[in-house]
Amino acid sequence: MGTTGYAEEFETKVLESGDDARVDNYQPSSLSKKLVRKQDLRIVPLCAGIYLLCFLDRSNIGNAKVLNEKTGDDLLDETHMSDTQCHRSHAVRPSRSPKQFLVAYGLFEVPSNYMLKRLRPSRWLAFLMLCWGAVTMGLGGSHNAATVTALRFLLGIFEAGLFPGLVYYLTFWYRTEERSIRVAFILASATLAGAFGGAIAYGVGHMNNVSGLSAWRWLFILEGLPSLLSALLVWFLLPDWPEDAQWLSEEERSLAIDRLKIEGSHGDSPHLTWREARATLTDWGLYVHYAVYFGISTPFSSLSLFTPTITAGLGYDGLRANLMTVPPYAVAYAVQLLTSWSADHFNARGLHSAVMATIGALGFLVSAVLPPDAYLHRYGCLIVAASGAFSCIPPLLGWLSSNVFSTASIGLVIALNISFGAPGQITGVWIYTADEAEIGYPTGHGGSTLVYCSSWRWAASA
């Protein structure tokens, strides 16, 4: 069957069966499956690699904080930062105070997705990579709290648009029932980055005072350089959209366009208009998604930044605390992919996200009530919490994108959704305080449990 006939057949089924059959009636042909596999090989590894580098550069401050702290060669001692100032540098992605953080983060998410569509994904994402890689390397030259704060501000601005941009980008290439697992592969690279980050920090920790630089400085330099250099690869290798994909045959290109006529984004579609923006902003049903994403952002942010600190509070000292961050992320990687595959396969993204959020909440809750010296049990809870926290996000974003079908609106909705996670990220930064290290961070674990339960309870009643 020709590609045009395939698209017409699917469209006829949708018109006859209604929107509820949009996913259930879709049966991909062998040609379509072959096309998707070809797209996967070209797109998914590159996007996952981009996000892995981003997450390494975003979360390495957590490793730098505890790297060689026993010898006084760590980030806090050499920049004369207090623990509170370090928390501010986390929240400073992208500002020093929560209010400024929310304004800057909220303002940048939406324009970034707008720029991605206007300037082409390859150009915009390469520019962001170049900038955050340079800023990360600059952190290696910091000598005071003000410099760290300012550079973290810039890092946040350049990184803020990446994740919503990648999720938006996938809508140009994949159908609704194909997105969650691809988002999972990309987001799972963050769990790999967490595992790699701990292992890299462990190795870099032995470079202390090499060429007169402390190990934490080498950490920023060595993890920022790949992002800076990879920007060139992204510029030339990342395909923008099917309409001009010269690496596809004419038949494949036609099929890639036709199969997304109903529920995909289009490179040649008009840019966002004020009328579309107003309709999207006043679609109150979407705010349920935003509220849930707010809730899952708190534990996600906490684990992203403070896993080395949490493991240090479980009886692991020095470089071993960095190394022991690897197993929680490794397990979370496998669970995340399995959950997302199941969510797409059974077309039950909201249910899968809710179940994994509940599992994550239980991990945090049990850790909060266990005795402070129950190190092994609390470490097991950390693995459970990480698996739930990371696994509930891809199905939720797949669920969100399946409820919006305009190219311009999808970009706005995804950016707004992740912007609403900013308050949750601020909460995640501040609930793990240094004075609770001896008692097992009950406020941090309890707070993560509370926001999980509150957001999903609100969603269920909406």
Kinemage of the C-alpha trace (Angstrom):
@kinemage 1
@onewidth
@group {chain A} dominant
@subgroup {mainchain}
@vectorlist {calphas} color= white
{ca met a 1} P 0.000 0.000 0.000
{ca gly a 2} L 1.322 3.455 -0.851
{ca thr a 3} L 2.137 5.901 1.901
{ca thr a 4} L -0.648 8.318 1.009
{ca gly a 5} L -3.205 5.522 1.055
{ca tyr a 6} L -1.907 4.420 4.454
{ca ala a 7} L -2.435 7.887 5.910
{ca glu a 8} L -5.881 8.185 4.344
{ca glu a 9} L -6.884 4.789 5.724
{ca phe a 10} L -5.852 5.774 9.218
{ca glu a 11} L -7.555 9.165 8.987
{ca thr a 12} L -10.776 7.491 7.833
{ca lys a 13} L -10.683 5.191 10.864
{ca val a 14} L -10.291 8.161 13.164
{ca leu a 15} L -13.154 10.064 11.562
{ca glu a 16} L -15.403 7.020 11.771
{ca ser a 17} L -14.486 6.043 15.326
{ca gly a 18} L -13.912 9.416 16.980
{ca asp a 19} L -11.026 10.785 19.000
{ca asp a 20} L -11.188 7.997 21.580
{ca ala a 21} L -10.074 5.553 18.905
{ca arg a 22} L -7.179 7.747 17.862
{ca val a 23} L -4.618 5.409 19.391
{ca asp a 24} L -6.487 2.103 19.627
{ca asn a 25} L -7.290 1.852 15.908
{ca tyr a 26} L -3.763 2.615 14.766
{ca gln a 27} L -1.990 -0.474 13.426
{ca pro a 28} L 1.425 0.402 11.976
{ca ser a 29} L 2.463 -1.287 8.748
{ca ser a 30} L 5.778 -3.072 8.329
{ca leu a 31} L 7.042 -0.069 6.373
{ca ser a 32} L 6.039 2.238 9.211
{ca lys a 33} L 7.831 0.044 11.761
{ca lys a 34} L 10.957 0.064 9.621
{ca leu a 35} L 10.761 3.863 9.371
{ca val a 36} L 10.422 4.263 13.135
{ca arg a 37} L 13.449 2.047 13.716
{ca lys a 38} L 15.443 4.140 11.270
{ca gln a 39} L 14.341 7.335 13.031
{ca asp a 40} L 15.232 5.832 16.393
{ca leu a 41} L 18.792 5.077 15.342
{ca arg a 42} L 19.282 8.633 14.105
{ca ile a 43} L 17.379 10.615 16.756
{ca val a 44} L 17.082 8.871 20.123
{ca pro a 45} L 20.785 8.159 20.892
{ca leu a 46} L 21.728 11.715 19.959
{ca cys a 47} L 18.973 13.251 22.098
{ca ala a 48} L 19.819 10.948 24.997
{ca gly a 49} L 23.474 11.919 24.709
{ca ile a 50} L 22.578 15.617 24.772
{ca tyr a 51} L 20.507 15.212 27.920
{ca leu a 52} L 23.143 13.025 29.577
{ca leu a 53} L 25.718 15.792 29.147
{ca cys a 54} L 23.221 18.370 30.367
{ca phe a 55} L 22.429 16.374 33.481
{ca leu a 56} L 26.097 15.776 34.221
{ca asp a 57} L 26.739 19.507 34.113
{ca arg a 58} L 23.598 20.284 36.104
{ca ser a 59} L 24.127 17.870 38.979
{ca asn a 60} L 27.921 17.820 39.342
{ca ile a 61} L 27.781 20.528 41.994
{ca gly a 62} L 26.379 17.868 44.333
{ca asn a 63} L 29.496 15.766 43.809
{ca ala a 64} L 31.775 18.817 43.993
{ca lys a 65} L 30.290 19.670 47.382
{ca val a 66} L 31.529 16.447 49.013
{ca leu a 67} L 34.630 15.786 46.873
{ca asn a 68} L 37.746 15.694 49.116
{ca glu a 69} L 35.918 17.476 51.909
{ca lys a 70} L 37.966 15.657 54.538
{ca thr a 71} L 41.143 17.353 53.307
{ca gly a 72} L 39.497 20.783 52.964
{ca asp a 73} L 39.854 20.781 49.182
{ca asp a 74} L 36.128 20.734 48.432
{ca leu a 75} L 33.920 23.361 46.792
{ca leu a 76} L 32.559 24.849 50.010
{ca asp a 77} L 35.926 25.353 51.708
{ca glu a 78} L 37.763 26.780 48.714
{ca thr a 79} L 35.005 29.221 47.730
{ca his a 80} L 34.235 30.065 51.386
{ca met a 81} L 30.591 29.124 50.870
{ca ser a 82} L 28.288 28.181 53.702
{ca asp a 83} L 25.933 25.240 53.269
{ca thr a 84} L 23.060 27.740 52.941
{ca gln a 85} L 24.855 29.570 50.152
{ca cys a 86} L 25.415 26.247 48.407
{ca his a 87} L 21.681 25.568 48.596
{ca arg a 88} L 21.129 28.985 47.030
{ca ser a 89} L 23.472 28.084 44.210
{ca his a 90} L 21.250 25.067 43.548
{ca ala a 91} L 18.146 27.200 43.633
{ca val a 92} L 19.938 29.764 41.542
{ca arg a 93} L 19.302 27.688 38.502
{ca pro a 94} L 18.677 30.336 37.418
{ca ser a 95} L 18.581 32.796 40.314
{ca arg a 96} L 19.711 33.491 43.847
{ca ser a 97} L 16.272 33.759 45.413
{ca pro a 98} L 13.189 31.584 44.868
{ca lys a 99} L 11.173 34.483 43.466
{ca gln a 100} L 13.798 35.415 40.911
{ca phe a 101} L 14.285 31.739 40.115
{ca leu a 102} L 10.628 31.298 39.235
{ca val a 103} L 10.484 34.457 37.131
{ca ala a 104} L 13.634 33.648 35.151
{ca tyr a 105} L 12.904 29.944 34.780
{ca gly a 106} L 9.281 30.547 33.846
{ca leu a 107} L 10.156 33.218 31.311
{ca phe a 108} L 12.811 31.166 29.571
{ca glu a 109} L 11.002 27.833 29.081
{ca val a 110} L 8.353 29.127 26.680
{ca pro a 111} L 10.618 31.398 24.582
{ca ser a 112} L 13.100 28.539 24.269
{ca asn a 113} L 10.528 26.241 22.661
{ca tyr a 114} L 9.454 29.115 20.434
{ca met a 115} L 13.065 29.627 19.349
{ca leu a 116} L 13.492 25.896 18.753
{ca lys a 117} L 10.678 25.964 16.199
{ca arg a 118} L 11.749 29.249 14.612
{ca leu a 119} L 15.522 28.628 14.398
{ca arg a 120} L 15.351 24.834 13.854
{ca pro a 121} L 16.079 22.273 16.606
{ca ser a 122} L 19.645 21.488 15.510
{ca arg a 123} L 20.691 25.142 15.601
{ca trp a 124} L 18.999 26.057 18.871
{ca leu a 125} L 20.015 22.970 20.840
{ca ala a 126} L 23.610 23.278 19.621
{ca phe a 127} L 23.681 26.897 20.801
{ca leu a 128} L 22.384 25.902 24.245
{ca met a 129} L 24.983 23.135 24.537
{ca leu a 130} L 27.820 25.431 23.590
{ca cys a 131} L 26.766 27.954 26.220
{ca trp a 132} L 26.174 25.613 29.148
{ca gly a 133} L 29.383 23.703 28.418
{ca ala a 134} L 31.390 26.921 28.558
{ca val a 135} L 29.654 28.016 31.770
{ca thr a 136} L 30.285 24.644 33.428
{ca met a 137} L 33.990 24.873 32.647
{ca gly a 138} L 33.936 28.398 34.043
{ca leu a 139} L 32.689 27.036 37.373
{ca gly a 140} L 36.063 25.339 37.695
{ca gly a 141} L 37.634 28.758 38.060
{ca ser a 142} L 35.304 30.010 40.818
{ca his a 143} L 36.861 31.471 43.941
{ca asn a 144} L 33.886 32.827 45.868
{ca ala a 145} L 30.190 32.305 46.449
{ca ala a 146} L 29.170 35.220 44.232
{ca thr a 147} L 30.908 33.713 41.196
{ca val a 148} L 29.332 30.301 41.769
{ca thr a 149} L 25.930 31.932 42.142
{ca ala a 150} L 26.291 34.007 38.973
{ca leu a 151} L 27.515 31.082 36.891
{ca arg a 152} L 24.757 28.810 38.181
{ca phe a 153} L 22.332 31.556 37.124
{ca leu a 154} L 23.692 31.408 33.569
{ca leu a 155} L 23.803 27.614 33.588
{ca gly a 156} L 20.126 27.509 34.464
{ca ile a 157} L 19.170 29.910 31.701
{ca phe a 158} L 20.909 27.833 29.046
{ca glu a 159} L 19.779 24.460 30.403
{ca ala a 160} L 16.183 25.452 31.119
{ca gly a 161} L 15.072 25.059 27.519
{ca leu a 162} L 16.666 21.684 26.839
{ca phe a 163} L 14.291 19.128 28.347
{ca pro a 164} L 11.046 20.776 27.183
{ca gly a 165} L 12.758 21.333 23.840
{ca leu a 166} L 13.600 17.633 23.472
{ca val a 167} L 10.077 16.547 24.429
{ca tyr a 168} L 8.647 19.049 21.937
{ca tyr a 169} L 11.128 17.887 19.303
{ca leu a 170} L 9.914 14.288 19.563
{ca thr a 171} L 6.388 15.361 18.608
{ca phe a 172} L 7.733 16.234 15.146
{ca trp a 173} L 8.820 12.632 14.610
{ca tyr a 174} L 6.663 10.278 16.689
{ca arg a 175} L 3.019 9.506 17.256
{ca thr a 176} L 1.364 9.692 20.676
{ca glu a 177} L 1.708 5.986 21.468
{ca glu a 178} L 5.395 6.097 20.536
{ca arg a 179} L 6.534 9.018 22.672
{ca ser a 180} L 6.658 7.851 26.300
{ca ile a 181} L 9.307 5.204 25.690
{ca arg a 182} L 11.420 7.677 23.676
{ca val a 183} L 11.080 10.304 26.403
{ca ala a 184} L 12.103 7.570 28.827
{ca phe a 185} L 15.258 6.753 26.860
{ca ile a 186} L 16.171 10.439 26.944
{ca leu a 187} L 15.283 10.954 30.596
{ca ala a 188} L 16.896 7.648 31.518
{ca ser a 189} L 20.151 9.143 30.321
{ca ala a 190} L 19.824 11.385 33.384
{ca thr a 191} L 19.892 8.295 35.586
{ca leu a 192} L 22.935 7.120 33.644
{ca ala a 193} L 24.457 10.548 34.139
{ca gly a 194} L 23.820 10.191 37.857
{ca ala a 195} L 25.560 6.831 37.846
{ca phe a 196} L 28.390 8.053 35.612
{ca gly a 197} L 28.635 11.264 37.592
{ca gly a 198} L 29.301 9.392 40.807
{ca ala a 199} L 31.830 7.128 39.130
{ca ile a 200} L 33.520 10.045 37.345
{ca ala a 201} L 33.659 12.042 40.572
{ca tyr a 202} L 35.243 9.055 42.311
{ca gly a 203} L 37.953 8.913 39.656
{ca val a 204} L 38.463 12.673 39.420
{ca gly a 205} L 38.750 12.771 43.205
{ca his a 206} L 42.171 11.165 42.792
{ca met a 207} L 43.274 14.115 40.623
{ca asn a 208} L 43.326 16.438 43.606
{ca asn a 209} L 46.058 19.084 43.212
{ca val a 210} L 47.079 17.827 39.763
{ca ser a 211} L 48.581 20.873 37.994
{ca gly a 212} L 47.732 22.860 41.112
{ca leu a 213} L 43.951 22.436 40.728
{ca ser a 214} L 41.650 20.847 43.273
{ca ala a 215} L 39.659 17.812 42.170
{ca trp a 216} L 36.311 19.645 42.198
{ca arg a 217} L 37.725 22.166 39.701
{ca trp a 218} L 38.831 19.336 37.431
{ca leu a 219} L 35.343 17.862 37.743
{ca phe a 220} L 33.697 20.989 36.301
{ca ile a 221} L 36.307 21.356 33.569
{ca leu a 222} L 36.259 17.728 32.435
{ca glu a 223} L 32.455 17.460 32.483
{ca gly a 224} L 31.879 20.779 30.736
{ca leu a 225} L 34.264 20.173 27.855
{ca pro a 226} L 32.255 17.339 26.180
{ca ser a 227} L 29.133 19.525 26.039
{ca leu a 228} L 31.048 22.338 24.435
{ca leu a 229} L 32.627 20.079 21.800
{ca ser a 230} L 29.443 18.083 21.131
{ca ala a 231} L 27.563 21.223 20.123
{ca leu a 232} L 29.266 20.969 16.728
{ca leu a 233} L 28.012 17.409 16.245
{ca val a 234} L 24.457 18.401 17.149
{ca trp a 235} L 24.548 21.290 14.673
{ca phe a 236} L 25.352 18.957 11.766
{ca leu a 237} L 23.866 15.594 12.780
{ca leu a 238} L 20.537 16.289 14.517
{ca pro a 239} L 17.708 16.135 11.929
{ca asp a 240} L 15.188 18.935 12.252
{ca trp a 241} L 11.898 17.494 10.932
{ca pro a 242} L 10.682 14.913 8.426
{ca glu a 243} L 9.752 17.497 5.791
{ca asp a 244} L 13.407 18.084 4.873
{ca ala a 245} L 15.067 14.841 6.040
{ca gln a 246} L 17.403 14.008 3.161
{ca trp a 247} L 18.610 10.846 4.922
{ca leu a 248} L 15.161 9.342 4.328
{ca ser a 249} L 14.067 8.039 0.950
{ca glu a 250} L 11.216 9.852 -0.790
{ca glu a 251} L 8.799 7.086 0.191
{ca glu a 252} L 9.983 7.138 3.818
{ca arg a 253} L 9.747 10.907 3.974
{ca ser a 254} L 6.183 10.842 2.650
{ca leu a 255} L 5.224 8.197 5.186
{ca ala a 256} L 6.909 10.096 8.021
{ca ile a 257} L 4.804 13.145 7.157
{ca asp a 258} L 1.548 11.261 6.551
{ca arg a 259} L 1.607 9.233 9.751
{ca leu a 260} L 1.740 12.444 11.802
{ca lys a 261} L -1.056 14.302 10.031
{ca ile a 262} L -3.504 13.596 12.840
{ca glu a 263} L -1.462 13.811 16.031
{ca gly a 264} L 1.991 15.184 15.418
{ca ser a 265} L 3.826 18.489 15.090
{ca his a 266} L 4.918 19.800 11.705
{ca gly a 267} L 8.019 21.718 10.709
{ca asp a 268} L 6.148 23.749 8.099
{ca ser a 269} L 3.269 24.729 10.393
{ca pro a 270} L 2.725 28.426 11.309
{ca his a 271} L 4.348 29.842 14.409
{ca leu a 272} L 2.405 30.403 17.605
{ca thr a 273} L -0.257 33.112 17.381
{ca trp a 274} L -1.739 35.075 20.246
{ca arg a 275} L -5.117 33.417 19.647
{ca glu a 276} L -3.596 29.945 20.037
{ca ala a 277} L -1.600 31.048 23.074
{ca arg a 278} L -4.704 32.463 24.762
{ca ala a 279} L -6.698 29.286 24.056
{ca thr a 280} L -3.881 27.164 25.478
{ca leu a 281} L -3.434 29.313 28.574
{ca thr a 282} L -7.153 29.153 29.368
{ca asp a 283} L -7.484 25.401 28.887
{ca trp a 284} L -7.940 24.675 32.579
{ca gly a 285} L -7.882 20.896 32.104
{ca leu a 286} L -4.171 21.145 31.311
{ca tyr a 287} L -3.513 22.600 34.743
{ca val a 288} L -4.116 19.150 36.211
{ca his a 289} L -1.009 18.012 34.341
{ca tyr a 290} L 0.882 21.056 35.588
{ca ala a 291} L -0.117 20.387 39.201
{ca val a 292} L 1.033 16.768 39.027
{ca tyr a 293} L 4.333 17.772 37.453
{ca phe a 294} L 4.849 20.260 40.277
{ca gly a 295} L 4.523 17.394 42.744
{ca ile a 296} L 6.947 15.025 41.039
{ca ser a 297} L 9.540 17.768 40.539
{ca thr a 298} L 10.372 18.007 44.255
{ca pro a 299} L 11.789 14.482 44.745
{ca phe a 300} L 13.274 14.466 41.249
{ca ser a 301} L 15.192 17.666 41.992
{ca ser a 302} L 16.212 16.434 45.448
{ca leu a 303} L 17.695 13.231 44.115
{ca ser a 304} L 19.336 14.990 41.169
{ca leu a 305} L 21.285 17.334 43.418
{ca phe a 306} L 21.609 15.652 46.802
{ca thr a 307} L 22.100 11.929 46.201
{ca pro a 308} L 25.835 12.231 47.083
{ca thr a 309} L 24.884 14.134 50.245
{ca ile a 310} L 22.220 11.571 51.137
{ca thr a 311} L 24.606 8.644 50.655
{ca ala a 312} L 27.211 10.481 52.733
{ca gly a 313} L 24.623 10.477 55.521
{ca leu a 314} L 24.275 6.686 55.250
{ca gly a 315} L 27.698 5.942 56.645
{ca tyr a 316} L 29.701 6.290 53.418
{ca asp a 317} L 32.612 8.687 53.667
{ca gly a 318} L 34.625 10.706 51.176
{ca leu a 319} L 34.965 9.345 47.666
{ca arg a 320} L 32.943 6.242 48.556
{ca ala a 321} L 29.868 8.448 48.989
{ca asn a 322} L 30.211 9.433 45.324
{ca leu a 323} L 30.671 5.818 44.259
{ca met a 324} L 27.597 4.606 46.168
{ca thr a 325} L 25.350 6.906 44.117
{ca val a 326} L 25.789 4.521 41.166
{ca pro a 327} L 23.444 1.612 42.163
{ca pro a 328} L 20.305 3.756 42.784
{ca tyr a 329} L 20.658 5.400 39.386
{ca ala a 330} L 21.453 2.108 37.630
{ca val a 331} L 18.330 0.417 38.994
{ca ala a 332} L 16.222 3.491 38.231
{ca tyr a 333} L 17.438 3.369 34.624
{ca ala a 334} L 16.079 -0.137 34.060
{ca val a 335} L 12.809 0.509 35.904
{ca gln a 336} L 12.235 3.732 33.986
{ca leu a 337} L 12.523 2.064 30.582
{ca leu a 338} L 10.316 -0.867 31.569
{ca thr a 339} L 7.633 1.416 32.993
{ca ser a 340} L 7.542 3.633 29.911
{ca trp a 341} L 7.371 0.683 27.540
{ca ser a 342} L 4.438 -0.698 29.511
{ca ala a 343} L 2.707 2.715 29.587
{ca asp a 344} L 2.826 2.978 25.792
{ca his a 345} L 1.994 -0.682 25.208
{ca phe a 346} L -1.139 -0.622 27.376
{ca asn a 347} L -2.036 2.999 26.546
{ca ala a 348} L -2.254 3.788 30.275
{ca arg a 349} L 0.236 6.582 30.839
{ca gly a 350} L -1.545 8.338 33.689
{ca leu a 351} L -1.979 5.086 35.615
{ca his a 352} L 1.671 4.102 35.220
{ca ser a 353} L 2.826 7.537 36.315
{ca ala a 354} L 0.586 7.434 39.391
{ca val a 355} L 1.742 3.933 40.371
{ca met a 356} L 5.431 4.808 40.088
{ca ala a 357} L 4.919 8.053 42.004
{ca thr a 358} L 3.295 6.002 44.772
{ca ile a 359} L 6.251 3.615 44.825
{ca gly a 360} L 8.632 6.572 45.023
{ca ala a 361} L 6.584 8.086 47.840
{ca leu a 362} L 6.741 4.821 49.799
{ca gly a 363} L 10.521 4.753 49.407
{ca phe a 364} L 10.806 8.260 50.831
{ca leu a 365} L 8.243 7.596 53.579
{ca val a 366} L 9.899 4.442 54.904
{ca ser a 367} L 13.303 6.140 54.817
{ca ala a 368} L 11.877 9.045 56.825
{ca val a 369} L 10.563 6.830 59.637
{ca leu a 370} L 13.472 4.365 59.864
{ca pro a 371} L 16.063 4.913 62.614
{ca pro a 372} L 19.002 7.117 61.524
{ca asp a 373} L 21.462 4.247 61.963
{ca ala a 374} L 19.478 1.805 59.761
{ca tyr a 375} L 21.926 2.513 56.965
{ca leu a 376} L 21.389 -0.578 54.830
{ca his a 377} L 17.592 -0.350 54.943
{ca arg a 378} L 17.615 3.365 54.186
{ca tyr a 379} L 19.973 2.761 51.260
{ca gly a 380} L 17.474 0.248 49.898
{ca cys a 381} L 14.741 2.866 50.303
{ca leu a 382} L 16.878 5.315 48.335
{ca ile a 383} L 16.974 2.847 45.438
{ca val a 384} L 13.180 2.431 45.581
{ca ala a 385} L 12.629 6.196 45.813
{ca ala a 386} L 14.931 6.888 42.861
{ca ser a 387} L 13.188 4.252 40.735
{ca gly a 388} L 9.774 5.785 41.413
{ca ala a 389} L 10.888 9.412 41.096
{ca phe a 390} L 12.492 8.980 37.700
{ca ser a 391} L 10.004 6.471 36.259
{ca cys a 392} L 6.838 8.512 36.758
{ca ile a 393} L 7.981 11.398 34.524
{ca pro a 394} L 8.083 9.949 30.942
{ca pro a 395} L 4.517 8.528 31.024
{ca leu a 396} L 3.253 11.819 32.416
{ca leu a 397} L 4.835 13.801 29.589
{ca gly a 398} L 3.534 11.294 27.043
{ca trp a 399} L 0.080 11.679 28.567
{ca leu a 400} L 0.355 15.458 28.324
{ca ser a 401} L 1.432 15.548 24.681
{ca ser a 402} L -1.380 13.126 23.748
{ca asn a 403} L -3.953 15.686 24.896
{ca val a 404} L -2.735 18.501 22.601
{ca phe a 405} L -2.663 18.293 18.801
{ca ser a 406} L -1.574 21.713 17.516
{ca thr a 407} L 2.131 22.141 16.701
{ca ala a 408} L 2.361 25.580 18.277
{ca ser a 409} L 0.236 24.638 21.296
{ca ile a 410} L 2.268 21.513 22.074
{ca gly a 411} L 5.438 23.573 22.350
{ca leu a 412} L 3.747 26.034 24.683
{ca val a 413} L 2.068 23.366 26.811
{ca ile a 414} L 5.244 21.327 27.318
{ca ala a 415} L 7.207 24.435 28.284
{ca leu a 416} L 4.485 25.588 30.686
{ca asn a 417} L 4.286 22.149 32.251
{ca ile a 418} L 7.992 22.052 33.041
{ca ser a 419} L 7.920 25.676 34.184
{ca phe a 420} L 5.291 24.703 36.744
{ca gly a 421} L 7.822 22.238 38.090
{ca ala a 422} L 10.070 25.135 39.131
{ca pro a 423} L 8.374 25.657 42.528
{ca gly a 424} L 8.710 21.930 43.142
{ca gln a 425} L 12.402 22.108 42.318
{ca ile a 426} L 12.844 24.994 44.742
{ca thr a 427} L 11.186 22.884 47.436
{ca gly a 428} L 13.462 19.980 46.589
{ca val a 429} L 16.521 22.184 47.003
{ca trp a 430} L 15.646 23.467 50.468
{ca ile a 431} L 14.115 20.482 52.277
{ca tyr a 432} L 17.423 18.606 52.577
{ca thr a 433} L 19.326 20.579 55.188
{ca ala a 434} L 22.795 19.905 56.562
{ca asp a 435} L 21.648 19.977 60.190
{ca glu a 436} L 19.533 16.851 59.613
{ca ala a 437} L 22.365 14.674 58.308
{ca glu a 438} L 22.757 12.945 61.677
{ca ile a 439} L 19.054 12.048 61.907
{ca gly a 440} L 18.573 10.882 58.314
{ca tyr a 441} L 16.960 13.914 56.615
{ca pro a 442} L 13.378 13.276 57.830
{ca thr a 443} L 12.179 16.659 56.539
{ca gly a 444} L 13.527 16.002 53.058
{ca his a 445} L 12.134 12.481 52.799
{ca gly a 446} L 8.840 13.430 54.446
{ca gly a 447} L 8.441 16.507 52.250
{ca ser a 448} L 9.010 14.458 49.097
{ca thr a 449} L 6.340 12.000 50.242
{ca leu a 450} L 3.881 14.796 50.974
{ca val a 451} L 4.118 16.537 47.602
{ca tyr a 452} L 3.786 13.217 45.778
{ca cys a 453} L 0.585 12.369 47.592
{ca ser a 454} L -0.877 15.885 47.441
{ca ser a 455} L -0.414 16.378 43.703
{ca trp a 456} L -1.935 13.047 42.713
{ca arg a 457} L -4.812 13.408 45.175
{ca trp a 458} L -5.615 16.793 43.616
{ca ala a 459} L -5.407 15.302 40.124
{ca ala a 460} L -7.719 12.453 41.048
{ca ser a 461} L -10.366 14.855 42.334
{ca ala a 462} L -10.084 17.298 39.397
